[in-house]
Amino acid sequence: MDSLQLFWLAADALERGEPIPQEVRQWLLAGFKRHTTGEPLELALGLSSLARRKARDRALLDAAKEIEAAMGDLSAWELAERLEQAIKRFESRVLGKVKCSTCPDLPPIDAALLRAFQSGARPLTSARRLYDLLR
């Protein structure tokens, strides 16, 4: 599990008033120890802007795989266009209704898009930028 997933697990547990999962505790403890040696907290916890962009890109690639599995063989440009449409649909119909960070009842493509939006990195929403990622 990557740092952003651990972050959202921690946020969910705190919001619900539940105990923090052991893997989150270990991640926080290791990050806090690195921070005490002088490493900036966002780097110590693996939450740098680079890590957020990588998490966003992984999630978008996962969403693209879901589209490709459903649609069959598409060119990179066609896939980028379909992904752009999926992102617009997700933003307008799903994102505002999401109640938790790991909603298990979301379809796989929406779960991947949720991870992309939760990454904290600037969203990629144009077919051109998505095409650059997919190539």
Secondary structure, 3 states (H helix, E strand, C coil): CCHHHHHHHHHHHHHHCCCCCHHHHHHHHHHHHHHHCCCCHHHHCCCCHHHHHHHHHHHHHHHHHHHHHHHCCCCHHHHHHHHHHHHHHHHHHHHHHCCCCCCCCCCHHHHHHHHHHHCCCCCCCCHHHHHHHHC
